[in-house]
């Protein structure tokens, strides 16, 4: 792996780690800053994803929509206090395009599992699946252009208020 590939991989790994830390540490106001202005964040069941069906559990198509989700989470939605703990593994990256003077784009795939802890201390496996990402990497770091969360189960036990 050459030096440029190594630096791109480090930037991608750093972005992935920041994403998890922001959600698990409940500093969700920082979450939209991980995405490009025009972006896609979508949670979809594996069944719909595999069949190419458009119905998503959640879909945001801009950083502004992500900011609205945060506002809803903090000021509008009423839900039982809960925390997530992410486990992510199997990060695979491949180049997805590079301009001669522009940023590199990288496609990534990684497996995830989210354990949810409620206020009473009870813990459950809340969601498992795959992250399908398109990441832009430039001299300042990396940002998600797309994060498609492909959830293994079509069953959602409760309202998803916190991003996966």
Secondary structure, DSSP 8 states (H G I E B T S, - for coil): --HHHHHHHHHHHHHHHHHHHHHHTT-GGGGGGGEEEEEEEEEEEHHHHHHT----SEEE-SHHHHHHHHHIIIII-----EEEEEEEEEEEEEEEEE-SSS-EEEEEEEEEEEEEEETTS-EEEEEEEEEEEEEEEETTEEEEEEEEEEES-S---S---S--
